[in-house]
Amino acid sequence: MSSFTSNEILQEFMKNKIGLVGVGILMGLITISIITAITIPAETFREWNNPTIWISYPKTSQPSWVNYFLIEKIPEHKILDSPAIGTQTSGEISVISQRFVTNYQYDSFPSDFSHEYTAKYSGTPLFEMSVTRPDRLELQLISSSLPLSQEYNVYHERVFSTDNSIRKNLQQYQDNFEFLIEDMSAEDIIFSRTDINEVLKGDYVFTVNLYGVDSENKIEESSFIIGGKAFGLMGTDELRRDLAIGLLLGTPLALFIGISVAVGSVVMGLVYGVYAGFKGKYTDETMMRLNDVVYALPALPFLIILVATISNSIFLMVGFLMIFGWVGIAKVSRSMALQIKTRQYVEASKLMGQKDRTIIFKHVIPQLLPYAFASIAISVPAAITTEAGLSFLGLGDPSFPTWGQILHDANIFGAAARGLWWWVVPPGIMIAITGLAFVFIGNALDTIANPRLKR
């Protein structure tokens, strides 16, 4: 084992191209983690398993970018939540107007549409919704009065395209179409050409009006949703959750699990092994027999038992992984300590009366730092894949959207058998990329720690 200063380790590492690639990947993962912490609200993290948060999202939709590779473009799911707002007053009548504009350029009809809003009013205001098509044909969709309220009231409603009143209102426009629209859905009628039952592409303007008399009416939290089969960068799952958000949230969690377990295991094993090797005799024999007992235990079955019987908390899981991760490090560090303790400067320290603890932490352990760094890097992928495996088996912490938990949910809903590749492949790729980064770094550090590998 050669002695290296921190500058020498850095200089040697900078000469290793594979190690630099690993550092580049790791920097990318850290950047993603920082962006995730800044841009994604903490509520999204805590509400990952709350279905009401994702009710506006589509179910099992493909990523939007698949349209770049398709001849026939599938409709994208659109959530329009920034309408153009206008207010008009004519005598005693006031009108609150909202306009939702969307450019529809797809080759098939949307699956549905809906409008969700919260109105603050008094009396019985009139609610109207209409759409102006690219061919300038205006269709009245709904016209109804909100429930009577003598006081200022807050009213929340979601209007769906399957509403019978919408279909009934659309039937009166039969004369504008050259084919029968009686049995067609509301979204098919709205987005269809007048001469043939095909999609009419262009700009659609959905207008919502709220009429009141001598009142200060308001429309708040208003959004218009056009259902589609594609959404976001990574699509959605069976529970309508945005998988891109899940992958982003899983990145800092994976780094936390991997680095925490690796650092904890290496520190425990390093101190344990060095102390056993330095003390020698009965202390060494007793400590290494205990190490052999733990080393002989089958790690995965015991982890499954511990997680299933005690708790599946992600923090306890990190502790369980540390319990089984230090034994191999202890064996190697003990053998190195046996060599180092025979060197002259260690013998001189003993003669000067320094305590064993001081010699271990001042003269022995610093010589093992290159090996420790290499062991930390190499141990991270094992910790990440073990957590992913436990989560895949249903033993993970369901409150944390780890990559393993995403794969578990995909397995529960049969994503692979149903061809929902965007639910299975991305988390697997992220696990592989993260593991590969630390393997590259670990191999580079291992070359420094073991000069014979250079040859």
N, C-alpha and C positions, 0 to 999 in steps of 0.2 A: 504494500500500500504506500503510494507516494504522498509526500506532503505538498499541499497546494495552498497558496494564498488566494483570497477572493479575486484579486486582479488576474492571477494566472488562470483560475477557473474560467473567468469571463473571456479571456483571450483565447483559450483553447476552445471554448464553446463557440465563439464567433467564427472559427475555422470550419465548423461542422455545418454543412448545408442542410442536412436533414433536420438537425436541431433547430436551425433558423426557420425552416418551414413550420415546424411544430409551434414555435413561439409566435409566428405570424397567425396561425390558426387560433391559438389561445388568445391573442390580442383581439381577434375578431369576435370570439365568444364573450370576452370581457366587455367589449364595446356594445354587443347586443344586450348584455345584462344591464349595462348602465342606461342604454336607451329604453329598455323595458321598464326599469325603475322610475324613469322620468316621465315617460309618455303614458303608461298604462295605469289607471287609477287603482289604488289599493282595494277599493270596493270590488273591482272585477276579479282580483285575486281571491278575495274572501267569498265571493258569490259564484265561483266557477261551477258549482253543482246546483245552483238555484235556477230552475227552469224558467221562472218569470223574467229573469234578466235577458234571456235569449229568445223570448217569444216572437220578436219581430224578425228573426233571422230564418232562413229557409232550412229545411231538413235534408241532410245528406246531399248537399249541392257540391258540384265540382269547383275547382279553382277557376277564377275568371280568365286566366291566361290560356286556358285550353282552347279558347276561341281562335287564337292565333294559328292553331294547327288544324282547325276544322274547316271544311268547305261550307257546310251549313252551320251558321252561327246559332248557338243555343242561347236563349234569353238569360240575361243576368238579373239576379235579384237586386232590386234597387230600393233603398230606403231614403226617401226625400223628406228631410226634416228642416229645410231652410226655405220656407215659402216666401214669395214676395207679398207683403202685407199692405193693404190699402183700407182707408176709411172714408166713407161718404155720408153726408147728412143732408136730408131734404125735408125741411119742416120738422115734423115730429119723428120722422123715420130715419134711422141710422143703419148703415150697412158696414159690417166688418167683412173684408174680402181677403182671401188667401189664394195664391196661384202657385201650383206645382208644375214645373216644366221638365219634361224628360224627352230625350232624343232616342227613339226606338229604332234600332237598325239590325234586328235579328230576323232569322228565317222561320221562326215558329212562334206561336202565340204564348203569352205569359200564362202561368198556371192559375193566377188569381190576382186580385188587388184588394186593398183595404185602406181605410182612413181611420186613424185614431186621433182623438182630440179631447181636450178638456175645455169646457165652456163655463164662463162665469157670467151670470145674467140674473135678471128678475123679470117676472111676467111669463109670457109664452112666446119667445122669439121663434122665427121661422128659419129652419136650416135647409140650405139647398146645396146640391153638388152637381156640377156639369163638367163636360169635357169637350174641348175643341180639337178636332183631328187635323192632321196635316192637310187634308183636302178642304179645310174650312167648314166642314160639317160640324155643327154643335149639337151634342146629345145631352138631354136632361136626364140625370141619373137618379136623383132622389130629391124629394121636397116634403118635409115633415116639420111639425111643430115640436119643440122640446117640452118636457113636462112643466106644468104650471107651477110657479114658485112666487109667493107674495114677497119674499125676502130675497136678498142677494144670495144666489145659490151657486154651488160648484157641481158641474155635471160632467161625467166622463163616459165616453161611448166609443165603440169601434164599429165601423160600418164595413161589411164584407160584400164582395162582389156576388156572393151567393144569395144576398137578400132578395126576397121575392119582389119587393117593391121596385128594385132596380131593373130586374128582368121585365117586369110589367111595363115600366116606363119606356124601355128600349123597344118594345114591340110596336109602339106607335110610329117608329121610323122605318117600318117595312117597305114603304113606297120608295125610300131612298136606295134600297138594295135590289139587285137583279136576281137574287136567290133567296130562298126561304130562311128566315132567321128564327123561326118559332122555337126550334129545338136546340138552338145554339146557346152557349153560356154567355154571360155578360161580357167577359173579357174578350171572347172571340168576336162578338159583334162590334165592340168598340175598336179593336185593332185590325179589323178586316177591311179589305177594299170593298167598294160598292158594286163592282162589276163581276168579281170572282172571289171565292172564299180563300183568299191568301192574305198574308200579312201586309198591311199598309205601313210602310216605313216613313219616318219623319218625326217632327216635333209634336208632342201631345201636351196640351195645357189643361190640367185638372183644376177647376175653380171651385172654391168653397165660400159660400156667403152665409152670413148670419144677420138676419133682419130683426131690429128691435124698435120699440116705440117708447120714447122718453126714458131711455135706460142707458147705462154705461156697460154695454156688453163687451166681452173679451173672449178671444179664442187663444188658448195657451197649450203648450206641449203638443203641437199639431204635427203629424207626420203622415205621409202617404207612401204606401208600400206596394210595389209592383212585383209580384212573385215570379221567380225564375229558377233555373236549374244550375246556375253558376253564381259563386259569390266569393269575394275576397281573394287573398293570395294563396290560401291553402284549403279553401272550401269549408264545409261544416260537417258535423257528425250527426248521429241520430237524435241527439238532444238539442240540436240547433246551435251548438256552441261553435264559435269561430276558432278553427284549428290553428290559424296563424297566431292568435293570442295565446293559445295553449302551448305552442312550440316556443314562443318568446318567454312565457312565464317559466317553462321548464328549463331554460338555459341557466339562469342563476341558481335554480334549485340543484341542477346536476353538478355545477361547479362547487356549490356549497357541500353537497354530499361527498363528492369525490375528494376534494381537497381536505375537508375536515377529517374524513376517515383515514386518508393517507397520512396526513401530518400526525394525527393522534397515534396511529399504529406505529409509525416509524419512530416517533419520540419514545413511546413506551418500550418498543423492542430494542432500540438503541441503548437506552439507559439500563434496561434490564440485562441485556447481553454483556455490555461493557462492565457492569458491576460484578456480574457472575465471573467473567473471565479475569478481572483484575484481582478479586478476592481469592479465587482459587479454592483448592482443598474441599472441605465439606460444604462450604457455602456454594461453591460452583456446582458440586455434585447435586445438592438438594434443589437448587434453582433450575438446573437443566433437566432434572427428572420431571419437575412440574411442567417445564416447557414441552417435554416430550408427551406428557399426558394431554395437554391442550392441543398439541400438534396432531395427535392421533385421532382426535374427535372429528367426526364428519361435519364440516362447517354448515353446509346447506340444510340438512335435516334439523340440526340444532337451531339454526336461525328461524326456520319455519315454526318449530315448537315454541321458541321464545316469543316470536311476533304474534303467534296465534293465541297463546295463553296469557301473556302479560299485557302487551299493548302494541298496536301497529303505528304508534306515533312516529313521525319521521325522525324526531330527535332521539328517541330511544333506539330506533333502527340504526342510527349512526353509531350509538354506543355499542350495540350488539356487533356491528361490523368491526369495530375496533378490537373487541374481545378476541376475535378469531384472526385478526390481521397482523398482530405483532410478533407471533411466534417465529416465523421464518426470519424476520429481521434480527431477532434476538440471537439465533444460532450463528448467523454470519458475523454480527458485530462482536460476539464472544470470541470467535476464532481470531478476529483482527486484534482484539484487546490483548489476547494471549501473546501476540507478537510484539505489540507496542510496549507492553509493560516491561519487557526485557531490555529496552533501549537505555542508553546511558543517562539521558536527561531525566528519565523517569526514576532510575535508581538514585540519581543525584538529589531529586526532589524528596525521596524517602529519607535519605541521609540528612537532609536539611530540616527534617521534622514536619514536613507538610502533611496534612491530613489526607486520607484516601479520597474523601469527597472532593477536595481541592484538586488533587492530581487528576482524578477522573474527568472533571469538568474543564480543567485548564489545559491539560496536556494530552489526554487520550481522545476524548470526544471530538475536539477540533480536527484531529487527523482523519476522522471518519465522515466529515461533512460532505465531501464529494459523493461518497457512497450513499449518505443519507438523502441528499438531493435527488440522486438517481432513483433511489427506492421510492421516494415520495411520488415522483413523476410516473413511475411504472405502476404504482399501487392505485393511482386514481382510476384508470379504466376498469379495474376489477371491482372497485367499490360502486361505480356507476352501473355497471352491468349487473351486479348482484342486486342492487336496489331495484333495477328495472325488472329483473327476473322475479323478485318477490312481489312487486306490484302487478306484474303480468299474471301471477298466480292468484291475485286477489287479496294479498296480504299487505299491500302498501297502505299508506295513509291517504284515504280518498279525498281529504280536504285540500290536498296539494296537487296541482296539475303537473305532475312529473311526466316525463316521456314514457316511463313504464306504465303509469296509470292510464295514459291515453291509449297505449297498446292493449291494456287490459279491457278498457271499454270497447275498443274495436273488436276484440275477440268475443266479448259478450254478445255483441250485436251482429256477429258473423260478417264483419266488413270484408275480410279476404274472400269468402265464398260469394259475396254479393258484388265483388269487383270494385269495391270502394277503396281503390289504391291510395288515394290522397289521405286516407285516415290511417293507413298502415305504414307506407313507405317513408314519409318525412320524419316521423319520430325515430324510426330505425336508422335512417341516414344521420340524424343528429347525434345519436348515441355512438355510431361508428366514427364520425368525424371528431367528436370530442375525445374518444378513446385513442384515435390515431394521433391527435396532437400531443397527448401526454406520452404516448409510446415513442414518438420521434424525439421529444425532449429527453425522455428517460434513457434512450439508447445513446444519445449524444453525451449525456452526463456519465453514463456507464463507461463510455470510452475513455473519459478523463479519469474516472475512479480506478479503472483497470487498464493501465498502459499497454498490457500485452495485447488487448483488443485492437490497438492501432496497427499492429503488425499484420 
